[in-house]
Amino acid sequence: MAFDAIVVGGGLLGTATAYHLTAAGARTLLVDRADVGRATDAGAGILSPETNSRDPDAWFRLASDAVEDYPALIERLSEEQSGDTGYARCGKLVVAASDDEIESFERARRIIGERQRSRGRPTREDLHEVSPAEARELFPPLARVHGAIYSRVAARVDGRLLNRALRTAAGARALVVRDGSVERLVRDGDRVSGVVVGGETIAAGGVAIAGGAWTEAFGRQLGVAIPVAPQRGQIIHLGLRATDTSRWPMVSAFHHHYLVAWPDSRVAAGATRETGSGFAPHTTSAGVREVLDEALRVAPGLAGAEIREIRVGLRPLTSDTLPVLGPVPGVSGVFLVTGHGPTGLTLGPYSAKLVAGQMLGKPPASDLSPFSIARFGV
Ligand SMILES: Cc1cc2nc3c(=O)[nH]c(=O)nc-3n(C[C@H](O)[C@H](O)[C@H](O)COP(=O)(O)OP(=O)(O)OC[C@H]3O[C@@H](n4cnc5c(N)ncnc54)[C@H](O)[C@@H]3O)c2cc1C
């Protein structure tokens, strides 16, 4: 069978690309090796660009468009299949929990406020400062913080469930899924015309590469460097027996860690950012200690929680932390949709929609030029 499109990789980016391709009627094959350490299976699920003060404006614009696109996608998925996605607007607190965070908090307050004013949303009602006491009322285990900003519109999603829902919906539209490894791309001169899986050549009109942290291998075949490397993240799911956590907001502070509450008396405490970890998706004693120390620094009220599960994922991190989206200069028939690092659940479905559109000849609705592979000097 010949395909209009082949997608390499079945994490959120690949599955969402396949979802949008099949929605447009393209005959699509998804090939996934399901590596241990798939980032999508470990992701915390925070969707909140309006409280981000770390990433540059190009990221902020794409992420803001991405989260505005989420509710329509979730609604559509709920009509197309019966699985939950864990998506909810649960709110988020950004706090300075100790003296050394006050300067970072002030900087965040300035950036968040400037972006709120320049975009004209969220409204003041949806994004504003709250007192330390109000913050604690919202998230009872919280430390006595120095300051807090509260976003009412911040959302969360369960990466595993979303990935499954997208795959089920695309499957109902005849997506073909193959478990296996794409060994190489097929090149006819300057054109990619298919892939080789298990020694078999499969032809397609276009190939999308969404290989997560494993994407770099394809750079060699395309004659370009794709500077994506694994960054290990360890995240600990804590159980709070008989506690109603369903209305608790997410919390982040300024040592790069955060807490995400889920309705089943559970709080996910994340996460390590182990740049240079290599392909080693296992827990470490230092990583577990770091995550627990940080969780209890920000929320000492979690000290009695049980450890339910530890998840480990390899974030696909680029050398400049921005994703890589779109065609490869000088090679037709191939598109990259990778390198989303710590924010792939936020950007993922929207990045995938734009790249799927490009594969079908549609100009993207958001500016993708900052995310071209060409920025690395191809
Ligand atoms: C601990 C942690 C917390 C996170 N928290 C958040 C968060 O709060 N908010 C947020 O927005 N993001 C978060 N992220 C980031 C997000 O999870 C990732 O950016 C995103 O899931 C990446 O998806 P992906 O599809 O690119 O990669 P992956 O999910 O890693 O999937 C890549 C897939 O490609 C397959 N593959 C690779 N090569 C081949 C090949 N040759 N042939 C076939 N298949 C292949 C792999 O086997 C794998 O299944 C977090 C990540 C981690 C690890």
The ligand as a MOL file (V3000), in Angstrom:
LIG
                    3D

  0  0  0     0  0            999 V3000
M  V30 BEGIN CTAB
M  V30 COUNTS 53 58 0 0 0
M  V30 BEGIN ATOM
M  V30 1 C 9.5420 14.7000 33.5600 0
M  V30 2 C 8.9730 15.4900 32.4210 0
M  V30 3 C 8.0480 16.4890 32.6800 0
M  V30 4 C 7.4960 17.2290 31.6320 0
M  V30 5 N 6.5400 18.1680 31.9020 0
M  V30 6 C 5.9650 18.8700 30.9080 0
M  V30 7 C 4.9630 19.8320 31.1900 0
M  V30 8 O 4.5820 20.0190 32.3410 0
M  V30 9 N 4.4420 20.5490 30.1540 0
M  V30 10 C 4.8580 20.3630 28.8730 0
M  V30 11 O 4.3610 21.0560 27.9750 0
M  V30 12 N 5.7840 19.4250 28.5570 0
M  V30 13 C 6.3630 18.6880 29.5430 0
M  V30 14 N 7.3320 17.7710 29.2650 0
M  V30 15 C 7.8570 17.6840 27.8960 0
M  V30 16 C 7.0470 16.7660 26.9970 0
M  V30 17 O 6.7060 15.5950 27.6850 0
M  V30 18 C 7.8720 16.4290 25.7350 0
M  V30 19 O 8.3770 17.6030 25.1280 0
M  V30 20 C 7.0360 15.7160 24.6880 0
M  V30 21 O 6.3380 14.6430 25.2700 0
M  V30 22 C 7.9170 15.2040 23.5570 0
M  V30 23 O 7.1380 14.4020 22.6950 0
M  V30 24 P 7.7900 13.7050 21.4200 0
M  V30 25 O 6.6890 13.0330 20.7020 0
M  V30 26 O 8.6240 14.7140 20.6900 0
M  V30 27 O 8.8500 12.6730 22.0260 0
M  V30 28 P 8.5880 11.2780 22.7590 0
M  V30 29 O 7.3660 11.3250 23.5870 0
M  V30 30 O 9.8610 10.9240 23.4480 0
M  V30 31 O 8.2940 10.2560 21.5900 0
M  V30 32 C 9.2630 9.9550 20.6050 0
M  V30 33 C 8.8770 8.6200 19.9960 0
M  V30 34 O 9.6140 8.4360 18.7720 0
M  V30 35 C 9.9810 7.0650 18.7150 0
M  V30 36 N 11.0980 6.9130 17.7650 0
M  V30 37 C 12.2980 7.5060 17.8080 0
M  V30 38 N 13.0550 7.1220 16.7590 0
M  V30 39 C 12.3020 6.2420 16.0530 0
M  V30 40 C 12.5440 5.4780 14.8610 0
M  V30 41 N 13.6950 5.5520 14.2070 0
M  V30 42 N 11.5480 4.6630 14.4280 0
M  V30 43 C 10.3660 4.5780 15.0800 0
M  V30 44 N 10.0950 5.2850 16.2140 0
M  V30 45 C 11.0620 6.1030 16.6750 0
M  V30 46 C 10.3470 6.7350 20.1460 0
M  V30 47 O 10.3860 5.3420 20.3620 0
M  V30 48 C 9.1960 7.4350 20.8870 0
M  V30 49 O 8.0710 6.5860 21.0140 0
M  V30 50 C 7.8960 16.9890 30.2940 0
M  V30 51 C 8.8140 15.9540 30.0210 0
M  V30 52 C 9.3400 15.2190 31.0740 0
M  V30 53 C 10.3150 14.1090 30.7670 0
M  V30 END ATOM
M  V30 BEGIN BOND
M  V30 1 1 1 2
M  V30 2 1 2 3
M  V30 3 2 2 52
M  V30 4 2 3 4
M  V30 5 1 4 5
M  V30 6 1 4 50
M  V30 7 2 5 6
M  V30 8 1 6 7
M  V30 9 1 6 13
M  V30 10 2 7 8
M  V30 11 1 7 9
M  V30 12 1 9 10
M  V30 13 2 10 11
M  V30 14 1 10 12
M  V30 15 2 12 13
M  V30 16 1 13 14
M  V30 17 1 14 15
M  V30 18 1 14 50
M  V30 19 1 15 16
M  V30 20 1 16 17
M  V30 21 1 16 18
M  V30 22 1 18 19
M  V30 23 1 18 20
M  V30 24 1 20 21
M  V30 25 1 20 22
M  V30 26 1 22 23
M  V30 27 1 23 24
M  V30 28 2 24 25
M  V30 29 1 24 26
M  V30 30 1 24 27
M  V30 31 1 27 28
M  V30 32 2 28 29
M  V30 33 1 28 30
M  V30 34 1 28 31
M  V30 35 1 31 32
M  V30 36 1 32 33
M  V30 37 1 33 34
M  V30 38 1 33 48
M  V30 39 1 34 35
M  V30 40 1 35 36
M  V30 41 1 35 46
M  V30 42 1 36 37
M  V30 43 1 36 45
M  V30 44 2 37 38
M  V30 45 1 38 39
M  V30 46 1 39 40
M  V30 47 2 39 45
M  V30 48 1 40 41
M  V30 49 2 40 42
M  V30 50 1 42 43
M  V30 51 2 43 44
M  V30 52 1 44 45
M  V30 53 1 46 47
M  V30 54 1 46 48
M  V30 55 1 48 49
M  V30 56 2 50 51
M  V30 57 1 51 52
M  V30 58 1 52 53
M  V30 END BOND
M  V30 END CTAB
M  END
